[in-house]
Amino acid sequence: MQNIAVVTGASSGIGAATARRLATEGFHVVAAARRADRLAALVEKIGPAATAVECDVTSDQSVAALAAAVGELGGPVTLLVNNAGGAIGLDPVESGSTADWQWMYDVNVLGTLRMTQALLPALVASGAGTIVTVGSTAAFTAYEGGGGYTAAKHAQTALVGTLRLELSGKPVRVVEVDPGMVRTDEFSLKRFGGDQARADAIYDGVREPLVADDIADIIAYAATRPHHVNLDRIVVRPIAQAAQHKVHREK
């Protein structure tokens, strides 16, 4: 049996691109997300090197069912990609929705926690496990209107750093990939409640924002280095984005 890679948030964007890429690297990919129809279409395109498992990372029961399904495949679990996440809105702190903040914390932070706890025994047992968590440049830079998302991503990176310390001496690498401006079909659209114009405005004038395949390429690179090589944190931005607040836009 091939080495197994589990990718959350695999129904679109970075997750789907990562699932496709890891299959070409020789992994059997377990593509996990809530939208079963999209997972089925993805796995059909990938072929026999992929398995779809419906999973909601905000549910303890759903994550436990995913772990059980992965165990039934019988192969060594050597890679977990914690990619499920997201942002809602750009409200200031003074008027931010506690429900939105709670959702962002649950999916970005507790989702990472649930998945890591569920699959860590198998990753350790493989003798050569890797956990890649997809964070954000929001994990270390605050910006106006981003309080809920930056708070969640700061917490996620604290979780990852703590995990790396706690796993010292065990055969599991802990990698964090922090993208800046990545244009995908859904991230900004979901953030703005389906408002396509507001979503598109984020990228106005940016000639070449990153795309999902760029991040998938970096995840695959980190995951396929010799196992003694740990790329702790990879920060990646498009050349147009020098910093969170410095983006070159062509008129």
C-alpha atoms as one frame of an Amber mdcrd trajectory, in Angstrom:
protein
   0.000   0.000   0.000   1.205   3.494  -0.817   1.959   6.025   1.889  -1.243
   7.842   2.809  -1.618  11.620   2.803  -4.715  13.191   4.350  -5.706  16.636
   3.054  -8.480  18.643   4.693 -10.448  21.332   2.900  -9.865  19.366  -0.288
 -13.067  20.256  -2.119 -11.637  23.436  -3.668  -8.716  25.841  -3.827  -5.439
  24.976  -2.140  -6.786  21.710  -0.755  -7.907  20.378  -4.127  -4.652  21.480
  -5.780  -2.647  19.798  -3.007  -4.588  16.550  -3.341  -3.908  16.467  -7.080
  -0.223  17.271  -6.623   0.423  14.751  -3.854  -1.095  11.984  -5.968   1.562
  12.701  -8.607   4.210  12.410  -5.870   3.223   8.816  -5.151   0.893   9.253
  -2.184  -2.507   7.700  -1.813  -4.485  10.839  -1.028  -7.450  10.935   1.326
  -9.347  14.039   0.241 -11.478  15.306   3.110 -14.064  18.097   3.133 -17.748
  18.728   3.815 -18.947  18.819   0.193 -19.173  15.207  -0.893 -20.157  16.029
  -4.479 -17.031  18.098  -5.070 -14.840  15.474  -3.427 -16.310  12.804  -5.674
 -15.523  14.877  -8.773 -11.975  15.518  -7.563 -11.269  11.871  -6.806 -12.700
  10.810 -10.148 -10.176  13.071 -11.878  -7.262  11.883  -9.739  -8.120   8.208
 -10.169  -7.295   5.213  -7.963  -4.612   7.155  -6.056  -7.313   9.032  -4.117
 -10.165   8.344  -1.717 -12.894  10.806  -0.803 -14.066  11.046   2.813 -16.708
  13.552   3.823 -15.535  15.376   6.937 -16.345  18.507   8.928 -13.289  19.514
  10.959 -15.503  21.413  13.406 -17.116  18.138  14.519 -15.416  15.696  16.895
 -17.554  12.848  15.580 -16.847  13.626  11.941 -13.091  13.781  12.514 -13.189
  10.494  14.442 -15.042   8.882  11.530 -12.410  10.180   9.120  -9.606   8.712
  11.233 -11.416   5.362  11.258 -11.850   5.455   7.477  -8.153   6.232   7.011
  -7.261   3.308   9.263  -9.317   0.944   7.142  -7.145   1.737   4.103  -4.352
  -0.220   5.729  -1.352   1.785   4.584   1.072   3.908   6.608  -0.183   7.441
   7.268   2.850   9.624   6.647   1.359  13.034   5.848  -1.406  15.238   7.235
  -2.128  18.549   5.530  -4.227  20.770   7.788  -5.621  23.025   5.106  -9.263
  23.553   6.128  -9.800  27.142   7.226 -11.286  30.432   6.212 -12.255  34.002
   7.042 -15.567  35.793   7.351 -15.955  39.532   6.907 -13.782  42.575   7.449
 -15.637  44.037  10.413 -13.723  46.131  12.956 -13.302  44.763  16.453 -15.882
  47.159  17.896 -18.659  45.688  15.740 -17.369  42.232  14.869 -19.775  39.321
  15.073 -18.960  36.908  17.895 -20.532  34.131  15.802 -18.139  34.884  12.932
 -15.156  34.996  15.306 -16.211  31.718  16.884 -16.528  30.017  13.488 -13.079
  31.252  12.419 -11.523  29.988  15.640 -13.310  26.651  15.411 -12.324  25.843
  11.833  -8.805  27.304  11.795  -7.624  26.425  15.305  -9.784  23.674  16.749
 -10.070  22.009  13.347  -6.284  21.786  13.231  -6.287  20.469  16.798  -8.932
  17.811  16.119  -7.246  16.518  12.984  -3.802  16.477  14.560  -4.983  14.618
  17.644  -6.923  12.094  15.556  -4.068  11.186  13.201  -0.984  11.741  15.346
  -0.807   8.129  16.601  -0.748   6.862  13.015   1.819   9.465  11.965   4.107
   8.450  14.826   3.581   4.762  14.076   4.635   5.293  10.451   8.126   6.163
  11.638   8.331   9.079   9.202   5.343  11.351   9.635   4.859  14.942   8.527
   2.212  17.483   9.531   1.852  20.483   7.221  -0.462  23.228   8.429  -1.561
  25.937   6.030  -1.580  29.193   7.964  -1.383  32.720   6.603   0.709  35.856
   6.775  -2.172  36.905   9.044  -0.535  34.578  11.586   2.057  37.237  12.360
   0.668  40.529  11.011  -2.515  42.260  12.164  -4.525  44.518   9.868  -7.643
  46.637  10.173 -10.820  44.629   9.782  -8.984  41.356  10.167  -9.249  40.937
  13.925 -11.147  37.670  13.960  -9.069  36.040  11.238  -5.705  37.278  12.480
  -6.574  36.197  16.028  -7.422  32.711  14.778  -4.302  32.448  12.620  -2.090
  33.733  15.444  -3.576  31.014  17.641  -3.054  28.398  14.949   0.627  29.252
  14.582   1.017  29.073  18.378  -0.505  25.596  18.261   1.915  24.541  15.521
   4.959  25.901  17.317   3.948  24.212  20.556   3.365  20.928  18.751   6.836
  21.029  17.210   8.368  21.407  20.674   6.261  18.628  22.147   7.101  16.194
  19.338  10.841  16.685  19.678  12.404  13.226  19.647   9.469  11.626  17.825
   9.530  10.804  14.094   7.086  13.531  13.026   8.033  16.777  11.288   5.911
  19.874  11.823   5.780  22.341   8.916   3.868  25.597   8.595   3.162  27.231
   5.231   2.023  30.853   5.493   0.732  32.279   2.196   0.042  35.913   1.508
  -2.215  36.932  -1.364  -3.552  33.791  -3.066  -6.340  34.062  -5.606  -8.676
  31.074  -5.376 -12.265  30.593  -6.449 -13.772  30.762  -2.976 -11.663  32.259
  -0.157 -12.520  35.927  -0.688 -15.970  35.116  -2.040 -16.823  33.291   1.194
 -15.276  36.080   3.254 -17.628  38.599   1.689 -20.765  36.471   1.791 -20.852
  35.752  -1.931 -20.270  39.362  -3.032 -18.240  38.774  -6.197 -17.389  42.447
  -6.716 -15.875  42.806  -3.225 -14.005  39.538  -3.657 -12.555  40.609  -7.018
 -11.529  44.016  -5.650  -8.951  42.351  -3.378  -6.910  41.461  -6.461  -7.554
  44.576  -8.579  -4.386  45.616 -10.381  -2.309  42.751  -9.005  -0.804  41.240
 -12.124   0.157  37.861 -10.716  -1.256  36.915  -7.333  -0.372  33.461  -6.142
  -2.708  30.645  -7.139  -3.603  27.370  -5.445  -1.099  25.343  -7.475   1.735
  27.543  -6.180   0.926  26.611  -2.591   0.401  22.953  -3.478   3.859  22.932
  -5.042   5.402  24.264  -1.822   3.498  21.775   0.349   4.644  18.904  -1.847
   8.230  20.153  -1.747   8.275  20.330   2.053   6.641  16.927   2.395   9.052
  15.163   0.033  12.369  16.374   1.483  14.496  13.754   3.249  12.806  13.172
   6.578  15.591  14.705   8.633  14.950  18.039   6.867  12.224  20.091   8.577
  11.133  23.328   6.926   9.653  24.865  10.063   7.923  27.856   8.494   7.613
  28.869   4.854   6.300  32.374   4.165   5.248  32.874   0.553   3.838  35.952
  -1.150   3.486  37.056  -4.768   6.246  39.392  -5.906   3.646  42.193  -5.994
   3.104  41.893  -2.242   6.129  43.149  -0.325   4.244  43.080   2.983   0.695
  42.782   4.292   0.035  46.475   3.581   2.389  46.943   0.613   0.897  45.606
  -2.611   1.876  46.911  -6.041  -1.201  47.438  -8.176  -0.993  48.317 -11.857
  -3.441  50.916 -13.116
